[in-house]
Amino acid sequence: MQQGHLSLDDAQQQLRDRERHLAFEDLGFARVDHHRSARKGFPEVIFSQGKTTGQIAAIAERIVARGHTLLATRASVEQFEAVRVAVPDAVYHASARIIERRAGEIPAGTGTVLVASAGTSDQPVAEEAAISAEVMNNTVDRLYDVGVAGLHRLLAASDRLTSARVIIVAAGMEGALPSVIGGLVSVPVVAVPTSVGYGASFGGVAALLGMLNTCAPGVAVVNIDNGFGAACIASLINHLER
């Protein structure tokens, strides 16, 4: 009820200031961005590497307390045990090093995100992408160990390639698989170079440069071993209205 103590402009400014204040929570060592979901369609994600177990547990607890989905990448077992004290129903995926708890506030994607890996050694990065995409509420199809050393394995799954809405491809060594898949399909391909390979692969730089130099149209490239980043792009594509 308007009582005349504040002008309309001052009242609106106070509301804007309050909204900005509530948009993040200052924990001293971190400012948890509770407004991320409204801006990006998915809450803030915890990058666990370099953080203490106590820091990750505290951030995770505040994210869950606000009713948001929890996703923490590059997490160790020790970090998960700390998070589980604060968030008892959190889940750990050892192969992907991901901690997650789904709150159900993310709308479903419209199609399927296919995650392909060139070799079994690339699977940890592929799993980071696959599980991240699942937590972002996408249907995920996994197609692993279909690298260019045996193309018949890939071609045997052509129906799965063509039915996907977007494809994530994780590959090390020379990083050729995204180019091959990009030349076969009509949907976007998100290429993830992995740090897998012998000395001249330079920890994934050779695969990265190969993917950046692809002649196949419609291939985008993320950073080395960045399965999470690939999942973000794929999920955004998959949540677009058809």
Helices and strands as residue ranges (DSSP letters): H 8-22, E 24-26, E 31-33, H 36-40, E 46-47, H 53-65, E 70-73, H 77-86, E 91-93, E 98-101, E 112-117, G 120-122, H 123-135, E 139-143, G 148-150, H 151-155, H 158-163, E 166-171, H 177-182, E 189-193, G 199-204, H 205-212, E 219-221, H 227-238
